[in-house]
Amino acid sequence: MRASETEAVELDSFRLKEVAYSWFELWEESHVKGSPPARWSEFANTFIDHFSPAETKAARAVEFESLRQGSLSVWEYHMRFARLSKYAIYMLPTIEAKVCRFVHGLSPLVINEAATAALNSDMNYGKMVAYAQASEKRKLKNRIE
């Protein structure tokens, strides 16, 4: 990148920071006084809704709908699932739906055990990720031995 291109990128970055900060101040002021502080997920979703083009959001939702673990590790799949799920919250109205969708995309290596574990009434998303990781680790270790 040439010097003038670098300067242009830095200037655009500075302008974006200024716009984002101004938007944040307005968003923060819009909250009712005395209400509990906003959660990070609420802020992030509102920010994405405001600054992302509709085409980008739609593309990410389609990407989420077709997401499968494939050759990713459970952790990598979880990270991609978490990043893309905010674009398709209509698919995840409950904790159970989120767990079910996560399990649905798992690889054949761990899907059967994870599907059985998902039937447990106190299974949440975090527990499912941990369970799938442990199952994957155990099965990969058994394959090596």
N, C-alpha and C positions, 0 to 999 in steps of 0.2 A: 504494500500500500504506500502510495506517495505521500509526502508531507501534507499537501493540500487536502488529500482524501482523509488523512488522519485528523486534520483539524476540523473538517466538515463533520466527521463522525462524532468527535468530541463536542462540537457545538450542538448537534442534533441531540446527543445524549443529555447535555445540560438543559436544553429546552424541554425535553421529555420529563426530566426530573422536576422541573419547575411546574409543568402542567400537572403531573401526577401529584405533587405536593399540594397544589392549589385545590385539586379535586378532593384530596384527602381531607383538607381543612373543611371544605363545604360538607362533605359526607359526615365528618365528625360532629359538626354543628347541627346537623339534621336530627341527631339522636335526642330523644327526650331527656331532659335533665332528671337525674336521679335514677334513670334506668340502669340495669347492669351493663358493664362494659361489653362491647361487641366482641364476639369470638373471632379468631383469625379466619376461620372458614367463611363466616359471614362477610368479612371484609374482602377476602380473596374473591369470593363469588361475585360480589358487587363490582369489584374492580374489573374483573374479567368481562362481566356483562357490559360495563361502560366502555372499555377500551378495545375489546376484541371485535373485529368485523363479524357479522352474522355468518359469512361463508366459512370463516375459520372455526367458529363454534360448531357449525353443522358438520364440518369435516372431522373435528375431534370426536363428536358424538358418534359418527359412523365408525371411526377408528375404535372407539370404546366398544361399540356393539359387536364388532368382529374380533375383539382382542382375545387371544389365546396364549397360553404360556409357551407353547412350542419349545424351542431350544433354550429359552431363558431359564434362569434359576427361579425358584419360588420368590425369592426376595426381589429380583429384577421384575418379575411379573407383577408382584404387589406394588412396586413403585410406579410402574406404568399404569396399573389399574387405578391407583390413588390419584395420579395426575390427570388421567382422562375421565374419571368418573364424574368429576364436577361438571362436565359438559353434557352428561346424560342422567341427571338426577331423577328424571321422570322414570327411569328404569329401576331406581333404588328407593322406593317409598318407605321401606322399613329396613331394620337391621337384618332381618331374616332374608329379605330380597337381596341385600348387598352380599351376604354370606353365600347365598345360593348362586348368584351371578359369578362371584369369585371362584367358587368350586367348579362351576360349569366350564370355565376356561382353563382349568388345570390340566397338566399333561397326564397321559395314561399311567405314568409312574406312580402318581399319588392320588388320582381322582377318586378311586374306589374308597380308600380309607377316609379321605376328606369328606366324601358324600355321606358316609356313615356317621362320621363325627358331627356333621352339620345337623343331623337329626336331634342332637342333644339340645334341650330347651334353653340352656344357659350359654350356648355358643354365640359369641359375638365376632365381629370382624377381626379384631386384634388376636383373639384366641385362635381363630381359624388360620390366620397367617402363620402364627407360631407353630400350630399343629402341622400344617402342610410343610413348613420348613423342616421340622424335626423328622417327619415321615420321609421327606426327600433325602435328607442327610443319612438316615438309617438305611434306606434302600440303596443309595449309591455306595455306601460303605460295604453293604452285603455283596453288591456286584463285584467290587474290587477284590474282596476276599474270596 
